[in-house]
């Protein structure tokens, strides 16, 4: 039993790592080269803003992907949808790596870039919810946060792979990085997809899903049902993820652009800080998930939300020292501390919704928060940086504090979810778990 659960959690994590590699690789490339390649006729700051806007476009498609793929995930099954999302996202990433630049095909280049980014976001919108459910619904009682957190290990692992591939390609290609070096990590996605598919095809469908479908049948329109009966949970769950996504995408995406362009730091310093931060986040995810199984989701995640707000100003102060050691400290601390809210999320979201609409509910709630938080934060941060005459970072920190406050208030409104498992009856329409 334990080995089977570990195999499922590993398959979910591996697939999610590949998907996040694909998605986060784009963010890093947006910060480093996409403004020059696809928007060269604009002022450098406007070009960066447009590059981050295409990064955000991928987020805009995620709720649609969550609704469509969540629908079939609740009716057909979790496993088949996860095979589809992994394959499609990897193909989109490889095609981005083959795109000609603006100098070759003009406006068609940024247009094709946006279309591929939208397709990438669509499939990722259905990926994360399904991957977490496979791990959580296979997990034994009392260990759901622990095994669910393995899925979100894919995020730091994906970032580790993305930054590592970019750092290695930067070192190998040197001055040719804008010409061909950036393309290599995108094309490597096909290899990673093969590994992820091998693992995912070896696991069985969720037993909780099978039991619920056999007992009560599939819901005809699960998205409609979850929005009708649990819309408060969808919105409050989105708010929880909003603050975390705002914070983490400023740390892993905007900070790379800010550090290299505004502070004049070497590209390698920011990428290497991201590598170390990813390792710290992976370890912290497991620690906080285990703690959430012991003391509950609410105290751990609420502590994480408080950290997001408290560290928003120190993070930029440390970056602005331009000291390699302090920059690394800033990124490592930010990513490890944020794991307090991130690590327990798979179990937390699964416990918000009933089994027959869970894929739709989790995917919609999580992805709405990702759009409003992570999708907009690099663009908003870039705009806020230019909003003061001296290009100060304090408006960005204040923006992150606001996001952390939204997460904290939504967590308090929902309350504790750990008392309710993932196999119990459907919850009622209120914001918190149904009474036992």
C-alpha positions as CSV (number, residue, x, y, z in Angstrom):
1,X,0.0,0.0,0.0
2,X,2.7,2.5,1.0
3,X,4.8,1.7,-2.0
4,X,1.8,2.2,-4.3
5,X,1.0,5.6,-2.8
6,X,4.6,6.7,-3.1
7,X,4.6,5.6,-6.8
8,X,1.5,7.7,-7.5
9,X,2.9,10.7,-5.6
10,X,6.2,10.4,-7.5
11,X,4.4,10.2,-10.8
12,X,2.3,13.3,-10.0
13,X,5.4,15.2,-8.9
14,X,7.4,14.2,-11.9
15,X,4.7,15.2,-14.3
16,X,4.1,18.5,-12.5
17,X,7.8,19.2,-12.5
18,X,7.9,18.9,-16.3
19,X,4.8,21.1,-16.7
20,X,6.3,23.7,-14.3
21,X,9.7,23.5,-16.1
22,X,7.9,24.4,-19.3
23,X,5.9,27.2,-17.8
24,X,8.7,28.7,-15.6
25,X,11.2,28.5,-18.4
26,X,9.2,31.0,-20.3
27,X,9.2,33.3,-17.3
28,X,13.0,33.2,-17.1
29,X,13.4,33.7,-20.9
30,X,10.9,36.7,-20.7
31,X,13.2,38.3,-18.1
32,X,16.4,37.6,-20.1
33,X,15.9,37.7,-23.9
34,X,12.3,37.8,-25.1
35,X,12.1,41.6,-25.1
36,X,15.1,41.7,-27.6
37,X,13.9,38.8,-29.7
38,X,10.2,39.5,-30.1
39,X,9.8,43.2,-29.1
40,X,13.0,44.9,-30.4
41,X,11.4,48.0,-31.7
42,X,10.3,49.2,-28.3
43,X,12.1,51.0,-25.4
44,X,13.8,48.4,-23.3
45,X,11.5,48.9,-20.3
46,X,8.4,48.7,-22.6
47,X,9.9,45.6,-24.2
48,X,10.3,43.9,-20.9
49,X,6.8,44.9,-19.9
50,X,5.4,43.3,-23.2
51,X,7.5,40.2,-22.6
52,X,6.0,39.8,-19.1
53,X,2.6,40.5,-20.6
54,X,3.0,37.4,-22.8
55,X,4.1,35.5,-19.7
56,X,0.8,36.6,-18.1
57,X,-1.2,35.5,-21.2
58,X,-0.4,32.0,-20.2
59,X,-2.2,32.5,-16.9
60,X,-5.3,34.0,-18.6
61,X,-5.9,30.6,-20.4
62,X,-5.5,28.6,-17.2
63,X,-9.1,29.0,-15.8
64,X,-10.5,27.9,-19.2
65,X,-8.2,24.9,-19.1
66,X,-9.3,24.3,-15.5
67,X,-13.0,24.3,-16.5
68,X,-12.6,22.2,-19.6
69,X,-10.1,19.6,-18.4
70,X,-11.7,19.6,-14.9
71,X,-15.0,18.7,-16.5
72,X,-13.6,15.6,-18.2
73,X,-11.4,14.8,-15.1
74,X,-14.6,14.6,-13.0
75,X,-16.5,12.6,-15.7
76,X,-13.9,10.4,-17.4
77,X,-11.1,10.2,-14.8
78,X,-8.0,11.9,-13.4
79,X,-5.3,9.7,-15.1
80,X,-6.3,10.2,-18.7
81,X,-6.4,14.0,-18.4
82,X,-3.0,14.1,-16.8
83,X,-1.5,12.2,-19.7
84,X,-3.1,14.7,-22.1
85,X,-1.9,17.8,-20.3
86,X,1.6,16.7,-19.9
87,X,2.0,15.8,-23.6
88,X,0.4,18.9,-24.9
89,X,2.3,21.3,-22.7
90,X,5.6,19.8,-23.7
91,X,4.9,20.1,-27.4
92,X,4.0,23.8,-26.9
93,X,7.3,24.4,-25.1
94,X,9.3,22.7,-27.9
95,X,7.5,24.8,-30.5
96,X,8.4,28.0,-28.7
97,X,12.0,26.9,-28.9
98,X,11.7,26.7,-32.7
99,X,10.1,30.1,-33.2
100,X,11.9,32.6,-35.4
101,X,12.3,36.1,-33.9
102,X,10.8,39.4,-34.9
103,X,13.8,40.2,-37.2
104,X,12.9,37.1,-39.3
105,X,9.1,37.1,-39.6
106,X,8.0,40.4,-38.1
107,X,4.7,40.7,-36.1
108,X,4.0,37.0,-36.7
109,X,6.7,36.1,-34.2
110,X,5.1,37.7,-31.1
111,X,1.7,36.6,-32.2
112,X,2.8,33.0,-32.5
113,X,4.5,33.3,-29.2
114,X,1.3,34.5,-27.5
115,X,-0.7,31.7,-29.1
116,X,1.7,29.0,-27.9
117,X,1.7,30.6,-24.5
118,X,-2.1,30.5,-24.3
119,X,-2.1,26.9,-25.3
120,X,0.5,26.1,-22.7
121,X,-1.5,27.9,-20.0
122,X,-4.7,26.1,-21.1
123,X,-3.2,22.7,-20.5
124,X,-1.4,23.6,-17.3
125,X,-4.7,24.9,-16.0
126,X,-6.0,21.3,-15.9
127,X,-2.7,19.8,-14.8
128,X,-2.0,20.9,-11.3
129,X,-5.5,20.2,-9.9
130,X,-5.5,16.7,-11.3
131,X,-2.0,15.9,-10.2
132,X,-2.7,16.9,-6.6
133,X,-5.9,14.8,-6.6
134,X,-4.1,11.7,-7.7
135,X,-1.7,12.0,-4.8
136,X,-4.2,13.1,-2.2
137,X,-6.9,10.6,-3.1
138,X,-4.5,7.7,-3.0
139,X,-3.1,8.8,0.4
140,X,-4.0,7.1,3.7
141,X,-5.9,9.2,6.3
142,X,-3.6,11.4,8.3
143,X,-1.0,11.6,5.5
144,X,-2.8,13.5,2.9
145,X,-0.8,16.7,3.2
146,X,2.4,14.8,3.2
147,X,1.7,12.8,0.0
148,X,-0.1,15.7,-1.6
149,X,2.9,17.9,-1.1
150,X,5.0,15.6,-3.2
151,X,3.0,17.0,-6.2
152,X,4.1,20.5,-5.4
153,X,7.7,19.4,-5.2
154,X,7.3,19.6,-8.9
155,X,7.3,23.4,-8.7
156,X,10.8,23.9,-7.1
157,X,12.1,20.9,-9.1
158,X,10.7,22.5,-12.3
159,X,12.2,25.8,-11.4
160,X,15.5,24.1,-10.6
161,X,15.5,22.4,-14.0
162,X,14.5,25.6,-15.8
163,X,17.1,27.8,-14.1
164,X,19.7,25.0,-14.3
165,X,19.0,24.6,-18.0
166,X,19.2,28.3,-18.6
167,X,22.4,28.7,-16.5
168,X,24.1,25.8,-18.4
169,X,23.0,27.1,-21.8
170,X,24.2,30.6,-20.8
171,X,27.6,29.2,-19.9
172,X,27.9,27.1,-23.0
173,X,26.5,29.6,-25.6
174,X,28.1,32.7,-24.2
175,X,27.5,35.7,-26.4
176,X,25.4,33.5,-28.7
177,X,22.8,33.0,-26.0
178,X,20.3,35.4,-27.6
179,X,20.8,33.6,-31.0
180,X,20.4,30.0,-30.1
181,X,21.4,29.3,-26.5
182,X,18.0,30.1,-25.1
183,X,16.3,27.6,-27.4
184,X,18.1,24.5,-26.1
185,X,16.2,24.3,-22.7
186,X,12.9,24.6,-24.6
187,X,13.7,21.8,-26.9
188,X,14.9,19.6,-23.9
189,X,11.3,19.6,-22.8
190,X,10.5,16.7,-25.1
191,X,13.0,14.5,-23.2
192,X,11.4,15.4,-19.9
193,X,7.9,14.7,-21.2
194,X,9.0,11.2,-22.1
195,X,10.1,10.5,-18.6
196,X,6.9,12.0,-17.1
197,X,4.7,10.0,-19.4
198,X,6.5,6.8,-18.5
199,X,5.8,7.4,-14.8
200,X,2.2,8.5,-15.2
201,X,1.2,5.6,-17.4
202,X,2.3,3.2,-14.7
203,X,-0.3,4.3,-12.1
204,X,-3.9,3.4,-11.6
205,X,-6.9,5.7,-11.5
206,X,-7.8,7.3,-8.2
207,X,-9.7,4.8,-5.9
208,X,-11.8,7.6,-4.3
209,X,-12.9,8.8,-7.7
210,X,-13.8,5.3,-8.9
211,X,-15.8,4.6,-5.7
212,X,-17.7,7.9,-6.0
213,X,-18.5,7.3,-9.6
214,X,-19.6,3.7,-9.1
215,X,-21.8,4.7,-6.1
216,X,-23.5,7.8,-7.4
217,X,-22.5,8.2,-11.0
218,X,-20.8,11.2,-12.7
219,X,-22.1,14.7,-12.4
220,X,-23.4,15.9,-15.8
221,X,-21.9,19.4,-15.6
222,X,-19.4,19.4,-12.7
223,X,-18.2,23.0,-13.3
224,X,-21.8,24.3,-13.2
225,X,-22.5,22.2,-10.0
226,X,-19.4,23.5,-8.2
227,X,-20.1,27.1,-9.1
228,X,-23.7,26.7,-8.1
229,X,-23.1,25.0,-4.7
230,X,-19.6,26.0,-3.7
231,X,-18.9,29.3,-5.3
232,X,-17.9,30.9,-2.0
233,X,-15.2,28.2,-1.6
234,X,-14.0,28.7,-5.2
235,X,-13.5,32.4,-4.6
236,X,-12.0,32.1,-1.1
237,X,-9.7,29.4,-2.3
238,X,-8.6,31.6,-5.2
239,X,-7.8,34.4,-2.7
240,X,-5.6,32.0,-0.7
241,X,-3.5,31.3,-3.8
242,X,-3.5,34.9,-5.0
243,X,-1.1,36.3,-2.4
244,X,1.3,33.3,-2.7
245,X,1.4,33.5,-6.5
246,X,1.9,37.3,-6.4
247,X,4.9,36.8,-4.1
248,X,6.5,33.8,-5.6
249,X,6.4,35.1,-9.2
250,X,7.9,38.4,-8.2
251,X,10.7,36.4,-6.6
252,X,11.4,33.9,-9.4
253,X,10.6,36.0,-12.5
254,X,10.5,39.8,-11.9
255,X,13.5,39.7,-9.6
256,X,15.7,38.3,-12.3
257,X,14.8,41.2,-14.6
258,X,15.1,43.7,-11.8
259,X,18.5,42.4,-10.7
260,X,20.1,42.3,-14.1
261,X,18.6,45.4,-15.7
262,X,18.0,47.8,-12.8
263,X,20.7,46.7,-10.4
264,X,23.3,45.7,-13.0
265,X,24.0,42.3,-11.4
266,X,25.3,39.3,-13.4
267,X,22.6,37.1,-14.9
268,X,24.3,34.0,-13.4
269,X,24.0,35.4,-9.8
270,X,20.2,35.6,-10.0
271,X,19.9,32.2,-11.7
272,X,22.1,30.5,-9.2
273,X,20.2,32.1,-6.4
274,X,17.0,30.6,-7.9
275,X,18.7,27.2,-8.0
276,X,19.5,27.3,-4.3
277,X,16.1,28.8,-3.5
278,X,14.4,25.9,-5.3
279,X,16.3,23.4,-3.2
280,X,15.3,25.2,0.0
281,X,11.7,25.4,-1.1
282,X,11.6,21.6,-1.9
283,X,12.8,20.7,1.6
284,X,10.5,23.3,3.3
285,X,7.5,22.0,1.4
286,X,7.9,18.6,3.0
287,X,8.5,20.0,6.5
288,X,5.4,22.2,6.4
289,X,3.3,19.5,4.9
290,X,4.2,17.1,7.6
291,X,3.5,19.8,10.2
292,X,0.1,20.4,8.6
293,X,-0.9,16.8,9.0
294,X,-0.1,17.0,12.7
295,X,-1.4,20.4,13.8
296,X,-3.8,21.3,10.9
297,X,-3.7,23.3,7.7
298,X,-4.8,26.6,9.1
299,X,-2.0,27.5,11.6
300,X,0.7,26.5,9.1
301,X,-0.8,28.2,6.1
302,X,-1.7,31.3,8.0
303,X,1.8,31.5,9.3
304,X,3.0,31.3,5.7
305,X,0.7,34.2,4.7
306,X,2.0,36.4,7.5
307,X,5.6,35.6,6.3
308,X,4.7,36.7,2.7
309,X,3.7,40.1,4.0
310,X,6.5,40.5,6.6
311,X,9.3,39.6,4.1
312,X,8.0,41.8,1.2
313,X,10.2,44.8,2.2
314,X,13.3,43.0,3.4
315,X,13.4,41.0,0.2
316,X,14.0,44.0,-1.9
317,X,16.3,45.6,0.6
318,X,18.5,42.5,0.4
319,X,18.5,42.5,-3.4
320,X,19.5,46.1,-3.5
321,X,22.7,45.5,-1.6
322,X,24.0,43.8,-4.8
323,X,25.9,41.5,-2.5
324,X,25.9,37.9,-3.9
325,X,25.5,36.4,-0.4
326,X,22.6,38.6,0.6
327,X,20.9,38.2,-2.7
328,X,21.1,34.4,-2.3
329,X,19.8,34.8,1.3
330,X,16.9,36.9,0.0
331,X,15.8,34.3,-2.6
332,X,16.4,31.3,-0.4
333,X,14.5,32.8,2.6
334,X,11.6,33.9,0.3
335,X,11.1,30.5,-1.3
336,X,11.5,28.5,1.9
337,X,9.2,30.7,3.9
338,X,6.5,30.8,1.3
339,X,6.4,27.0,1.4
340,X,4.5,27.2,4.6
341,X,1.4,28.3,2.6
342,X,2.4,26.3,-0.5
343,X,3.2,22.9,0.9
344,X,-0.2,22.0,2.5
345,X,-2.2,23.4,-0.5
346,X,-2.9,20.1,-2.3
347,X,-4.6,18.5,0.7
348,X,-6.2,21.9,1.6
349,X,-7.9,22.4,-1.8
350,X,-9.0,18.7,-2.1
351,X,-10.7,19.0,1.3
352,X,-12.7,22.0,0.1
353,X,-14.8,20.1,-2.5
354,X,-16.7,16.8,-2.8
355,X,-15.3,14.0,-4.8
356,X,-17.6,14.1,-7.9
357,X,-16.8,17.8,-8.5
358,X,-13.4,18.0,-6.9
359,X,-11.3,18.2,-10.1
360,X,-13.3,21.1,-11.3
361,X,-13.4,22.9,-8.0
362,X,-9.7,22.5,-7.2
363,X,-8.6,23.5,-10.7
364,X,-10.9,26.5,-10.9
365,X,-10.1,27.8,-7.4
366,X,-6.3,27.3,-7.7
367,X,-6.0,28.7,-11.2
368,X,-8.2,31.8,-10.6
369,X,-5.8,32.7,-7.8
370,X,-2.8,32.0,-10.1
371,X,-4.2,34.3,-12.8
372,X,-4.9,37.2,-10.4
373,X,-1.7,36.7,-8.5
374,X,1.1,35.1,-10.6
375,X,-0.1,36.1,-14.0
376,X,-0.3,39.8,-13.2
377,X,2.5,40.3,-10.7
378,X,5.5,40.6,-13.1
379,X,3.6,43.1,-15.2
380,X,2.3,45.0,-12.2
381,X,5.7,45.0,-10.6
382,X,7.4,46.3,-13.8
383,X,4.8,49.1,-14.0
384,X,5.1,50.0,-10.3
385,X,8.9,50.2,-10.7
386,X,8.5,52.9,-13.3
387,X,5.8,54.7,-11.4
388,X,8.2,56.5,-9.1
389,X,10.8,59.0,-10.5
390,X,13.7,57.2,-8.9
391,X,12.4,53.7,-9.8
392,X,12.0,52.7,-6.1
393,X,10.9,49.2,-5.1
394,X,8.7,50.1,-2.2
395,X,5.5,50.2,-4.2
396,X,6.1,46.6,-5.3
397,X,6.7,45.6,-1.6
398,X,3.4,47.3,-0.7
399,X,1.6,45.4,-3.5
400,X,2.9,42.1,-2.1
401,X,1.8,43.0,1.4
402,X,-1.7,43.6,0.0
403,X,-1.7,40.1,-1.6
404,X,-0.5,38.5,1.6
405,X,-3.4,40.2,3.5
406,X,-5.9,38.8,1.0
407,X,-4.5,35.3,1.5
408,X,-4.7,35.6,5.3
409,X,-8.2,36.9,5.4
410,X,-9.4,34.1,3.0
411,X,-7.8,31.4,5.1
412,X,-9.5,32.8,8.2
413,X,-12.9,32.9,6.4
414,X,-12.5,29.2,5.3
415,X,-11.2,27.9,8.6
416,X,-9.7,24.5,9.2
417,X,-10.2,21.8,6.6
418,X,-8.2,18.9,8.0
419,X,-11.1,17.5,10.1
420,X,-12.8,16.6,6.8
421,X,-11.2,13.9,4.7
422,X,-11.4,13.5,1.0
423,X,-13.8,10.5,1.1
424,X,-16.6,12.1,3.1
425,X,-20.0,13.4,1.8
426,X,-20.2,16.5,-0.3
427,X,-19.7,19.7,1.6
428,X,-22.4,22.3,2.0
429,X,-22.5,25.6,0.2
430,X,-20.9,27.7,2.9
431,X,-17.3,28.8,3.1
432,X,-16.1,26.3,5.6
433,X,-16.3,22.5,5.8
434,X,-19.6,20.9,6.4
435,X,-20.4,19.9,10.0
436,X,-19.5,16.4,10.9
